[in-house]
Amino acid sequence: MATPSAGSLLDSCAGTPAAKRTNYHWTLAIFALLLTFMSFMDRVNLSVAAPAIIKEFHFTLVQIGMIQTAFFVCYALCQIPAGMLTEFLGHRRVISLAVIWWSVFTSATTLCGTFSSWIVVRGVFAIGESPVYPGVNNAISIWFPKKERGKAAGFLMSGGCFGQIIGMPLSVYIMVVWGWRAIFLVFGLAGIVLATAYYILMRTHPRESKFVNKAELDYITEGREASAGTKRSIAPWKDFFRSSQFWAIAIPCVATNFINYIFVTWLPVYLLQAHHFSLKQMGFAAVFVFAGPAVGGMTGGLIADYVIRTQRGTPRIRAWLGGLGLLLCCCGLYVTAASTGQWLTVMWLAFSLCCMGFSFSSGWASCADIGGKFTGTVTGWMNFWGQLIGGGLGPVLIAWIASRYGWQAAILVTASMGIVGAIGWIFVKPDIPLENTA
């Protein structure tokens, strides 16, 4: 039986005015940003350390690529099981253990000596990272009312963007001062500290937290059943498979991940080869470009929440914003392909990825809207396809196109994925739960 919070006891005292509503649920939004930030920090460290690793172990570029592929394959395959596990055991325990798991194997990277050991450690590391997005999105569905989920989703996806922006220069600094092994040791220790803080400060349900008073609990759970989010059950896969929007929600995720991972993987090479940037110019341009998705994700979430909160629309606004964002991203990338100026190209790239951010935040929030208590499963399903196709296939396909037909053709193919994702949003209805569309 849950222990009443201190705030709820005070609110129930006779003759005592209702306490002002606490806002502790925003602590989860901060954790969402920090967890995804750390997740991406631990992904980019290998890219930064790759030159030193190649020199020490005499690996080829193909072998480094295979080590990266081991991560994406294991990460994608574990998305759905991780989402289901989060729903069954609760996000507090699963996320805390997951962060400790991946932090331990981040540190264990320093012990790798052979190519096969690198493959194994990187794959097991990916298994630990797999619950972060399904788990945090499940927590958002429990801790946030519908009218604030867009902003919370913005925090969720912005953390990864900031991880890309900060992770690379920070890793370079650590490697220059202490060597490449120090990168993995420092990040591993930071992850264990973050996992401990999450376990201490968060609870699976807001009613279990001593920092949430009755007014805030009523605000969070308004319009929900009393038992929502507390009963353990397995997702009705047979019913979900009969729902068109269960399949449709994966399409925008494939498109956004495809576009995003193209530039995460190939932006430096593209700027150096196609537009003849210097290394210093490229570093500054990359920070500017990767800030785009963070700005777009937060802006899209704020707009959607404002429309829903003021009762001028329903959660379906997320699908409209997601589709519009991908269409604008497509247009921006077409202009990028035709651009010849260096900084004009960077400006259009930043604009394109900013618009793509609308689809990112809409996707995470829509999973919570249509998934309900099965948000972890739906998020895992969506991210499985996004990581497998967008992350696993996209960079390899674009590398082949760029080497055979040039970077302009590669950018045009990338732009076309915006149209595919926008079409997918047509069939997603965030205002109708999956249980009602099966």
Protein Blocks (a to p, Z undefined) as FASTA:
>chain_A
ZZddfklmmmmpghiacddddfklmmmmmmmmmmmmmmmmmmmmmmmmmmmmmmmnopaf
klmmmmmmmmmmmmmmmmmmmmmmmmmnopklmmmmmmmmmmmmmmmmmmpcbfklmmmm
mmmmmmmmmmmmmmmmmmmmmmpcfklmmmmmmmmmmmmmmmmmmmmmmmmmmmmmnojk
lmmmmmmmmmmmmmmmmmmmpcfblklpckbcfklmmmmmgoiafkgokagcdddfklmm
mpmklmmmmmmmmmmmmmmmmmmmmmmmmmmmmnopafklmmmmmmmmmmmmmmmmmmmm
mmmmmmmmnopacfklmmmmmmmmmmmmmmmmmmmmmpmbfklmmmmmmmmmmmmmmmmm
mmmmmmmmmnmmmlmmmmmmmmmmmmmmmmmmmmmmmmmmmmmnojklmmmmmmmmmmmm
mmmmmmpcfkbcfklmZZ
